[in-house]
Amino acid sequence: MEDADLRALTAKLELLIQSVEHLKVQNRQLRASEKAWREERAHLIEKNEMARHKVESMISRLKALEQDT
């Protein structure tokens, strides 16, 4: 292999290594973002359930008051 070919191959390998490192960083960021979205989603589902229970409770009390009158 000639010197020029070896340098070209080395340059290509270095670019490939840089691309892989960049993709690793990007992948970590995406996984962290996904984790944050999943946690937020779980929190919102929990808040939604609490609100639903409160509304159901209010409806039950209103029905009970309606029956008393």
HTML snippet that shows the backbone in 3Dmol.js (N, CA, C, O; Angstrom):
<script src="https://3Dmol.org/build/3Dmol-min.js"></script>
<div id="view" style="width:600px;height:400px;position:relative"></div>
<script>
const pdb = `
ATOM      1  N   MET A   1       0.855  -1.178   0.000  1.00  0.00           N
ATOM      2  CA  MET A   1       0.000   0.000   0.000  1.00  0.00           C
ATOM      3  C   MET A   1       0.898   1.239   0.000  1.00  0.00           C
ATOM      4  O   MET A   1       1.894   1.303   0.721  1.00  0.00           O
ATOM      5  N   GLU A   2       0.537   2.182  -0.794  1.00  0.00           N
ATOM      6  CA  GLU A   2       1.339   3.393  -0.877  1.00  0.00           C
ATOM      7  C   GLU A   2       1.045   4.312   0.303  1.00  0.00           C
ATOM      8  O   GLU A   2       0.036   4.188   0.997  1.00  0.00           O
ATOM      9  N   ASP A   3       1.966   5.226   0.489  1.00  0.00           N
ATOM     10  CA  ASP A   3       1.845   6.180   1.592  1.00  0.00           C
ATOM     11  C   ASP A   3       0.569   7.027   1.477  1.00  0.00           C
ATOM     12  O   ASP A   3      -0.111   7.274   2.473  1.00  0.00           O
ATOM     13  N   ALA A   4       0.259   7.462   0.272  1.00  0.00           N
ATOM     14  CA  ALA A   4      -0.928   8.297   0.056  1.00  0.00           C
ATOM     15  C   ALA A   4      -2.202   7.505   0.346  1.00  0.00           C
ATOM     16  O   ALA A   4      -3.143   8.034   0.937  1.00  0.00           O
ATOM     17  N   ASP A   5      -2.229   6.246  -0.065  1.00  0.00           N
ATOM     18  CA  ASP A   5      -3.386   5.390   0.211  1.00  0.00           C
ATOM     19  C   ASP A   5      -3.569   5.176   1.712  1.00  0.00           C
ATOM     20  O   ASP A   5      -4.684   5.193   2.233  1.00  0.00           O
ATOM     21  N   LEU A   6      -2.451   4.976   2.378  1.00  0.00           N
ATOM     22  CA  LEU A   6      -2.495   4.766   3.829  1.00  0.00           C
ATOM     23  C   LEU A   6      -2.995   6.012   4.543  1.00  0.00           C
ATOM     24  O   LEU A   6      -3.786   5.914   5.480  1.00  0.00           O
ATOM     25  N   ARG A   7      -2.543   7.177   4.112  1.00  0.00           N
ATOM     26  CA  ARG A   7      -3.006   8.435   4.719  1.00  0.00           C
ATOM     27  C   ARG A   7      -4.496   8.645   4.456  1.00  0.00           C
ATOM     28  O   ARG A   7      -5.227   9.090   5.342  1.00  0.00           O
ATOM     29  N   ALA A   8      -4.944   8.328   3.253  1.00  0.00           N
ATOM     30  CA  ALA A   8      -6.367   8.483   2.923  1.00  0.00           C
ATOM     31  C   ALA A   8      -7.212   7.541   3.773  1.00  0.00           C
ATOM     32  O   ALA A   8      -8.261   7.922   4.292  1.00  0.00           O
ATOM     33  N   LEU A   9      -6.739   6.309   3.904  1.00  0.00           N
ATOM     34  CA  LEU A   9      -7.467   5.336   4.723  1.00  0.00           C
ATOM     35  C   LEU A   9      -7.488   5.776   6.184  1.00  0.00           C
ATOM     36  O   LEU A   9      -8.517   5.652   6.848  1.00  0.00           O
ATOM     37  N   THR A  10      -6.389   6.278   6.684  1.00  0.00           N
ATOM     38  CA  THR A  10      -6.308   6.765   8.064  1.00  0.00           C
ATOM     39  C   THR A  10      -7.270   7.932   8.276  1.00  0.00           C
ATOM     40  O   THR A  10      -7.947   8.003   9.302  1.00  0.00           O
ATOM     41  N   ALA A  11      -7.330   8.838   7.316  1.00  0.00           N
ATOM     42  CA  ALA A  11      -8.234   9.989   7.418  1.00  0.00           C
ATOM     43  C   ALA A  11      -9.684   9.522   7.438  1.00  0.00           C
ATOM     44  O   ALA A  11     -10.497  10.035   8.207  1.00  0.00           O
ATOM     45  N   LYS A  12     -10.004   8.554   6.597  1.00  0.00           N
ATOM     46  CA  LYS A  12     -11.370   8.024   6.579  1.00  0.00           C
ATOM     47  C   LYS A  12     -11.722   7.342   7.894  1.00  0.00           C
ATOM     48  O   LYS A  12     -12.830   7.493   8.409  1.00  0.00           O
ATOM     49  N   LEU A  13     -10.772   6.595   8.425  1.00  0.00           N
ATOM     50  CA  LEU A  13     -11.007   5.937   9.716  1.00  0.00           C
ATOM     51  C   LEU A  13     -11.210   6.951  10.833  1.00  0.00           C
ATOM     52  O   LEU A  13     -12.064   6.760  11.699  1.00  0.00           O
ATOM     53  N   GLU A  14     -10.441   8.013  10.818  1.00  0.00           N
ATOM     54  CA  GLU A  14     -10.587   9.059  11.834  1.00  0.00           C
ATOM     55  C   GLU A  14     -11.961   9.717  11.737  1.00  0.00           C
ATOM     56  O   GLU A  14     -12.595   9.994  12.755  1.00  0.00           O
ATOM     57  N   LEU A  15     -12.417   9.966  10.510  1.00  0.00           N
ATOM     58  CA  LEU A  15     -13.761  10.533  10.326  1.00  0.00           C
ATOM     59  C   LEU A  15     -14.832   9.564  10.826  1.00  0.00           C
ATOM     60  O   LEU A  15     -15.810   9.974  11.451  1.00  0.00           O
ATOM     61  N   LEU A  16     -14.638   8.293  10.546  1.00  0.00           N
ATOM     62  CA  LEU A  16     -15.591   7.282  10.996  1.00  0.00           C
ATOM     63  C   LEU A  16     -15.630   7.214  12.523  1.00  0.00           C
ATOM     64  O   LEU A  16     -16.703   7.113  13.118  1.00  0.00           O
ATOM     65  N   ILE A  17     -14.469   7.269  13.145  1.00  0.00           N
ATOM     66  CA  ILE A  17     -14.391   7.247  14.610  1.00  0.00           C
ATOM     67  C   ILE A  17     -15.086   8.478  15.194  1.00  0.00           C
ATOM     68  O   ILE A  17     -15.814   8.373  16.181  1.00  0.00           O
ATOM     69  N   GLN A  18     -14.861   9.638  14.586  1.00  0.00           N
ATOM     70  CA  GLN A  18     -15.526  10.859  15.048  1.00  0.00           C
ATOM     71  C   GLN A  18     -17.036  10.740  14.911  1.00  0.00           C
ATOM     72  O   GLN A  18     -17.785  11.162  15.792  1.00  0.00           O
ATOM     73  N   SER A  19     -17.474  10.163  13.801  1.00  0.00           N
ATOM     74  CA  SER A  19     -18.921   9.983  13.588  1.00  0.00           C
ATOM     75  C   SER A  19     -19.511   9.052  14.645  1.00  0.00           C
ATOM     76  O   SER A  19     -20.586   9.313  15.184  1.00  0.00           O
ATOM     77  N   VAL A  20     -18.811   7.986  14.929  1.00  0.00           N
ATOM     78  CA  VAL A  20     -19.285   7.038  15.945  1.00  0.00           C
ATOM     79  C   VAL A  20     -19.365   7.721  17.305  1.00  0.00           C
ATOM     80  O   VAL A  20     -20.351   7.556  18.023  1.00  0.00           O
ATOM     81  N   GLU A  21     -18.351   8.478  17.660  1.00  0.00           N
ATOM     82  CA  GLU A  21     -18.361   9.188  18.946  1.00  0.00           C
ATOM     83  C   GLU A  21     -19.509  10.186  19.004  1.00  0.00           C
ATOM     84  O   GLU A  21     -20.185  10.306  20.026  1.00  0.00           O
ATOM     85  N   HIS A  22     -19.725  10.898  17.908  1.00  0.00           N
ATOM     86  CA  HIS A  22     -20.838  11.853  17.854  1.00  0.00           C
ATOM     87  C   HIS A  22     -22.176  11.135  18.026  1.00  0.00           C
ATOM     88  O   HIS A  22     -23.054  11.609  18.747  1.00  0.00           O
ATOM     89  N   LEU A  23     -22.325   9.999  17.366  1.00  0.00           N
ATOM     90  CA  LEU A  23     -23.564   9.232  17.478  1.00  0.00           C
ATOM     91  C   LEU A  23     -23.760   8.686  18.892  1.00  0.00           C
ATOM     92  O   LEU A  23     -24.890   8.608  19.373  1.00  0.00           O
ATOM     93  N   LYS A  24     -22.675   8.310  19.554  1.00  0.00           N
ATOM     94  CA  LYS A  24     -22.775   7.848  20.947  1.00  0.00           C
ATOM     95  C   LYS A  24     -23.292   8.960  21.853  1.00  0.00           C
ATOM     96  O   LYS A  24     -24.168   8.745  22.690  1.00  0.00           O
ATOM     97  N   VAL A  25     -22.730  10.153  21.667  1.00  0.00           N
ATOM     98  CA  VAL A  25     -23.173  11.308  22.466  1.00  0.00           C
ATOM     99  C   VAL A  25     -24.642  11.607  22.188  1.00  0.00           C
ATOM    100  O   VAL A  25     -25.431  11.825  23.107  1.00  0.00           O
ATOM    101  N   GLN A  26     -24.992  11.615  20.912  1.00  0.00           N
ATOM    102  CA  GLN A  26     -26.372  11.888  20.517  1.00  0.00           C
ATOM    103  C   GLN A  26     -27.321  10.827  21.084  1.00  0.00           C
ATOM    104  O   GLN A  26     -28.422  11.151  21.531  1.00  0.00           O
ATOM    105  N   ASN A  27     -26.903   9.597  21.065  1.00  0.00           N
ATOM    106  CA  ASN A  27     -27.714   8.506  21.593  1.00  0.00           C
ATOM    107  C   ASN A  27     -27.940   8.674  23.096  1.00  0.00           C
ATOM    108  O   ASN A  27     -29.052   8.474  23.585  1.00  0.00           O
ATOM    109  N   ARG A  28     -26.884   9.040  23.826  1.00  0.00           N
ATOM    110  CA  ARG A  28     -27.030   9.275  25.270  1.00  0.00           C
ATOM    111  C   ARG A  28     -28.007  10.411  25.534  1.00  0.00           C
ATOM    112  O   ARG A  28     -28.836  10.330  26.441  1.00  0.00           O
ATOM    113  N   GLN A  29     -27.904  11.478  24.733  1.00  0.00           N
ATOM    114  CA  GLN A  29     -28.809  12.613  24.901  1.00  0.00           C
ATOM    115  C   GLN A  29     -30.251  12.207  24.619  1.00  0.00           C
ATOM    116  O   GLN A  29     -31.164  12.589  25.351  1.00  0.00           O
ATOM    117  N   LEU A  30     -30.449  11.442  23.572  1.00  0.00           N
ATOM    118  CA  LEU A  30     -31.804  10.997  23.228  1.00  0.00           C
ATOM    119  C   LEU A  30     -32.376  10.079  24.302  1.00  0.00           C
ATOM    120  O   LEU A  30     -33.560  10.166  24.629  1.00  0.00           O
ATOM    121  N   ARG A  31     -31.551   9.212  24.844  1.00  0.00           N
ATOM    122  CA  ARG A  31     -32.021   8.323  25.918  1.00  0.00           C
ATOM    123  C   ARG A  31     -32.386   9.116  27.170  1.00  0.00           C
ATOM    124  O   ARG A  31     -33.376   8.815  27.836  1.00  0.00           O
ATOM    125  N   ALA A  32     -31.586  10.122  27.483  1.00  0.00           N
ATOM    126  CA  ALA A  32     -31.891  10.965  28.637  1.00  0.00           C
ATOM    127  C   ALA A  32     -33.188  11.734  28.403  1.00  0.00           C
ATOM    128  O   ALA A  32     -34.013  11.869  29.307  1.00  0.00           O
ATOM    129  N   SER A  33     -33.357  12.229  27.196  1.00  0.00           N
ATOM    130  CA  SER A  33     -34.582  12.953  26.847  1.00  0.00           C
ATOM    131  C   SER A  33     -35.787  12.025  26.930  1.00  0.00           C
ATOM    132  O   SER A  33     -36.837  12.410  27.443  1.00  0.00           O
ATOM    133  N   GLU A  34     -35.639  10.814  26.430  1.00  0.00           N
ATOM    134  CA  GLU A  34     -36.734   9.841  26.493  1.00  0.00           C
ATOM    135  C   GLU A  34     -37.096   9.531  27.943  1.00  0.00           C
ATOM    136  O   GLU A  34     -38.273   9.442  28.290  1.00  0.00           O
ATOM    137  N   LYS A  35     -36.085   9.370  28.780  1.00  0.00           N
ATOM    138  CA  LYS A  35     -36.335   9.091  30.198  1.00  0.00           C
ATOM    139  C   LYS A  35     -37.113  10.236  30.838  1.00  0.00           C
ATOM    140  O   LYS A  35     -38.056  10.006  31.596  1.00  0.00           O
ATOM    141  N   ALA A  36     -36.715  11.471  30.529  1.00  0.00           N
ATOM    142  CA  ALA A  36     -37.411  12.638  31.086  1.00  0.00           C
ATOM    143  C   ALA A  36     -38.859  12.679  30.611  1.00  0.00           C
ATOM    144  O   ALA A  36     -39.763  12.957  31.398  1.00  0.00           O
ATOM    145  N   TRP A  37     -39.085  12.402  29.312  1.00  0.00           N
ATOM    146  CA  TRP A  37     -40.458  12.389  28.793  1.00  0.00           C
ATOM    147  C   TRP A  37     -41.294  11.295  29.441  1.00  0.00           C
ATOM    148  O   TRP A  37     -42.468  11.505  29.745  1.00  0.00           O
ATOM    149  N   ARG A  38     -40.697  10.130  29.652  1.00  0.00           N
ATOM    150  CA  ARG A  38     -41.430   9.028  30.295  1.00  0.00           C
ATOM    151  C   ARG A  38     -41.804   9.382  31.735  1.00  0.00           C
ATOM    152  O   ARG A  38     -42.908   9.088  32.194  1.00  0.00           O
ATOM    153  N   GLU A  39     -40.868  10.016  32.436  1.00  0.00           N
ATOM    154  CA  GLU A  39     -41.148  10.424  33.820  1.00  0.00           C
ATOM    155  C   GLU A  39     -42.247  11.476  33.851  1.00  0.00           C
ATOM    156  O   GLU A  39     -43.144  11.417  34.692  1.00  0.00           O
ATOM    157  N   GLU A  40     -42.179  12.433  32.943  1.00  0.00           N
ATOM    158  CA  GLU A  40     -43.214  13.470  32.876  1.00  0.00           C
ATOM    159  C   GLU A  40     -44.565  12.854  32.538  1.00  0.00           C
ATOM    160  O   GLU A  40     -45.586  13.227  33.116  1.00  0.00           O
ATOM    161  N   ARG A  41     -44.571  11.916  31.607  1.00  0.00           N
ATOM    162  CA  ARG A  41     -45.814  11.240  31.215  1.00  0.00           C
ATOM    163  C   ARG A  41     -46.423  10.507  32.419  1.00  0.00           C
ATOM    164  O   ARG A  41     -47.626  10.593  32.666  1.00  0.00           O
ATOM    165  N   ALA A  42     -45.577   9.790  33.160  1.00  0.00           N
ATOM    166  CA  ALA A  42     -46.065   9.065  34.339  1.00  0.00           C
ATOM    167  C   ALA A  42     -46.651  10.040  35.360  1.00  0.00           C
ATOM    168  O   ALA A  42     -47.684   9.767  35.972  1.00  0.00           O
ATOM    169  N   HIS A  43     -45.984  11.173  35.535  1.00  0.00           N
ATOM    170  CA  HIS A  43     -46.465  12.183  36.476  1.00  0.00           C
ATOM    171  C   HIS A  43     -47.816  12.743  36.016  1.00  0.00           C
ATOM    172  O   HIS A  43     -48.726  12.917  36.826  1.00  0.00           O
ATOM    173  N   LEU A  44     -47.940  13.021  34.732  1.00  0.00           N
ATOM    174  CA  LEU A  44     -49.195  13.553  34.206  1.00  0.00           C
ATOM    175  C   LEU A  44     -50.320  12.527  34.300  1.00  0.00           C
ATOM    176  O   LEU A  44     -51.463  12.889  34.580  1.00  0.00           O
ATOM    177  N   ILE A  45     -50.015  11.265  34.072  1.00  0.00           N
ATOM    178  CA  ILE A  45     -51.028  10.215  34.221  1.00  0.00           C
ATOM    179  C   ILE A  45     -51.502  10.155  35.673  1.00  0.00           C
ATOM    180  O   ILE A  45     -52.696  10.021  35.941  1.00  0.00           O
ATOM    181  N   GLU A  46     -50.563  10.253  36.594  1.00  0.00           N
ATOM    182  CA  GLU A  46     -50.913  10.234  38.022  1.00  0.00           C
ATOM    183  C   GLU A  46     -51.803  11.429  38.378  1.00  0.00           C
ATOM    184  O   GLU A  46     -52.800  11.278  39.084  1.00  0.00           O
ATOM    185  N   LYS A  47     -51.435  12.618  37.883  1.00  0.00           N
ATOM    186  CA  LYS A  47     -52.251  13.808  38.158  1.00  0.00           C
ATOM    187  C   LYS A  47     -53.643  13.674  37.540  1.00  0.00           C
ATOM    188  O   LYS A  47     -54.636  14.099  38.130  1.00  0.00           O
ATOM    189  N   ASN A  48     -53.704  13.086  36.360  1.00  0.00           N
ATOM    190  CA  ASN A  48     -54.984  12.882  35.691  1.00  0.00           C
ATOM    191  C   ASN A  48     -55.866  11.930  36.495  1.00  0.00           C
ATOM    192  O   ASN A  48     -57.067  12.160  36.633  1.00  0.00           O
ATOM    193  N   GLU A  49     -55.280  10.880  37.016  1.00  0.00           N
ATOM    194  CA  GLU A  49     -56.034   9.926  37.842  1.00  0.00           C
ATOM    195  C   GLU A  49     -56.557  10.595  39.113  1.00  0.00           C
ATOM    196  O   GLU A  49     -57.699  10.373  39.515  1.00  0.00           O
ATOM    197  N   MET A  50     -55.719  11.409  39.735  1.00  0.00           N
ATOM    198  CA  MET A  50     -56.153  12.115  40.943  1.00  0.00           C
ATOM    199  C   MET A  50     -57.315  13.052  40.627  1.00  0.00           C
ATOM    200  O   MET A  50     -58.285  13.121  41.381  1.00  0.00           O
ATOM    201  N   ALA A  51     -57.216  13.768  39.518  1.00  0.00           N
ATOM    202  CA  ALA A  51     -58.293  14.680  39.130  1.00  0.00           C
ATOM    203  C   ALA A  51     -59.572  13.902  38.826  1.00  0.00           C
ATOM    204  O   ALA A  51     -60.667  14.332  39.187  1.00  0.00           O
ATOM    205  N   ARG A  52     -59.429  12.760  38.163  1.00  0.00           N
ATOM    206  CA  ARG A  52     -60.598  11.937  37.845  1.00  0.00           C
ATOM    207  C   ARG A  52     -61.284  11.459  39.113  1.00  0.00           C
ATOM    208  O   ARG A  52     -62.511  11.482  39.203  1.00  0.00           O
ATOM    209  N   HIS A  53     -60.506  11.027  40.090  1.00  0.00           N
ATOM    210  CA  HIS A  53     -61.075  10.574  41.363  1.00  0.00           C
ATOM    211  C   HIS A  53     -61.795  11.726  42.079  1.00  0.00           C
ATOM    212  O   HIS A  53     -62.871  11.534  42.647  1.00  0.00           O
ATOM    213  N   LYS A  54     -61.201  12.905  42.048  1.00  0.00           N
ATOM    214  CA  LYS A  54     -61.839  14.059  42.688  1.00  0.00           C
ATOM    215  C   LYS A  54     -63.166  14.394  42.017  1.00  0.00           C
ATOM    216  O   LYS A  54     -64.161  14.663  42.689  1.00  0.00           O
ATOM    217  N   VAL A  55     -63.169  14.375  40.685  1.00  0.00           N
ATOM    218  CA  VAL A  55     -64.399  14.685  39.951  1.00  0.00           C
ATOM    219  C   VAL A  55     -65.461  13.628  40.243  1.00  0.00           C
ATOM    220  O   VAL A  55     -66.626  13.964  40.455  1.00  0.00           O
ATOM    221  N   GLU A  56     -65.070  12.358  40.255  1.00  0.00           N
ATOM    222  CA  GLU A  56     -66.022  11.292  40.564  1.00  0.00           C
ATOM    223  C   GLU A  56     -66.582  11.462  41.973  1.00  0.00           C
ATOM    224  O   GLU A  56     -67.770  11.245  42.210  1.00  0.00           O
ATOM    225  N   SER A  57     -65.721  11.848  42.896  1.00  0.00           N
ATOM    226  CA  SER A  57     -66.156  12.069  44.271  1.00  0.00           C
ATOM    227  C   SER A  57     -67.154  13.230  44.353  1.00  0.00           C
ATOM    228  O   SER A  57     -68.160  13.147  45.058  1.00  0.00           O
ATOM    229  N   MET A  58     -66.863  14.306  43.626  1.00  0.00           N
ATOM    230  CA  MET A  58     -67.773  15.456  43.619  1.00  0.00           C
ATOM    231  C   MET A  58     -69.127  15.069  43.018  1.00  0.00           C
ATOM    232  O   MET A  58     -70.176  15.462  43.528  1.00  0.00           O
ATOM    233  N   ILE A  59     -69.092  14.303  41.942  1.00  0.00           N
ATOM    234  CA  ILE A  59     -70.333  13.870  41.313  1.00  0.00           C
ATOM    235  C   ILE A  59     -71.146  13.018  42.288  1.00  0.00           C
ATOM    236  O   ILE A  59     -72.362  13.178  42.390  1.00  0.00           O
ATOM    237  N   SER A  60     -70.488  12.132  42.989  1.00  0.00           N
ATOM    238  CA  SER A  60     -71.184  11.287  43.973  1.00  0.00           C
ATOM    239  C   SER A  60     -71.816  12.139  45.067  1.00  0.00           C
ATOM    240  O   SER A  60     -72.956  11.898  45.465  1.00  0.00           O
ATOM    241  N   ARG A  61     -71.076  13.136  45.555  1.00  0.00           N
ATOM    242  CA  ARG A  61     -71.634  14.006  46.607  1.00  0.00           C
ATOM    243  C   ARG A  61     -72.811  14.816  46.085  1.00  0.00           C
ATOM    244  O   ARG A  61     -73.808  14.997  46.784  1.00  0.00           O
ATOM    245  N   LEU A  62     -72.690  15.305  44.847  1.00  0.00           N
ATOM    246  CA  LEU A  62     -73.803  16.063  44.268  1.00  0.00           C
ATOM    247  C   LEU A  62     -75.041  15.178  44.100  1.00  0.00           C
ATOM    248  O   LEU A  62     -76.162  15.616  44.356  1.00  0.00           O
ATOM    249  N   LYS A  63     -74.832  13.936  43.672  1.00  0.00           N
ATOM    250  CA  LYS A  63     -75.971  13.009  43.534  1.00  0.00           C
ATOM    251  C   LYS A  63     -76.589  12.743  44.894  1.00  0.00           C
ATOM    252  O   LYS A  63     -77.812  12.671  45.012  1.00  0.00           O
ATOM    253  N   ALA A  64     -75.768  12.594  45.920  1.00  0.00           N
ATOM    254  CA  ALA A  64     -76.279  12.344  47.268  1.00  0.00           C
ATOM    255  C   ALA A  64     -77.062  13.549  47.762  1.00  0.00           C
ATOM    256  O   ALA A  64     -78.119  13.395  48.373  1.00  0.00           O
ATOM    257  N   LEU A  65     -76.549  14.754  47.499  1.00  0.00           N
ATOM    258  CA  LEU A  65     -77.275  15.966  47.903  1.00  0.00           C
ATOM    259  C   LEU A  65     -78.591  16.068  47.149  1.00  0.00           C
ATOM    260  O   LEU A  65     -79.601  16.479  47.721  1.00  0.00           O
ATOM    261  N   GLU A  66     -78.593  15.704  45.885  1.00  0.00           N
ATOM    262  CA  GLU A  66     -79.786  15.750  45.075  1.00  0.00           C
ATOM    263  C   GLU A  66     -80.845  14.800  45.604  1.00  0.00           C
ATOM    264  O   GLU A  66     -82.032  15.126  45.592  1.00  0.00           O
ATOM    265  N   GLN A  67     -80.433  13.639  46.065  1.00  0.00           N
ATOM    266  CA  GLN A  67     -81.363  12.647  46.594  1.00  0.00           C
ATOM    267  C   GLN A  67     -81.916  13.071  47.944  1.00  0.00           C
ATOM    268  O   GLN A  67     -83.042  12.710  48.285  1.00  0.00           O
ATOM    269  N   ASP A  68     -81.157  13.820  48.711  1.00  0.00           N
ATOM    270  CA  ASP A  68     -81.607  14.281  50.027  1.00  0.00           C
ATOM    271  C   ASP A  68     -82.703  15.347  49.909  1.00  0.00           C
ATOM    272  O   ASP A  68     -83.506  15.509  50.828  1.00  0.00           O
ATOM    273  N   THR A  69     -82.740  16.062  48.805  1.00  0.00           N
ATOM    274  CA  THR A  69     -83.720  17.126  48.680  1.00  0.00           C
ATOM    275  C   THR A  69     -84.991  16.685  48.047  1.00  0.00           C
ATOM    276  O   THR A  69     -85.909  17.488  47.881  1.00  0.00           O
TER     277      THR A  69
END
`;
const viewer = $3Dmol.createViewer("view");
viewer.addModel(pdb, "pdb");
viewer.setStyle({}, {cartoon: {color: "spectrum"}});
viewer.zoomTo();
viewer.render();
</script>
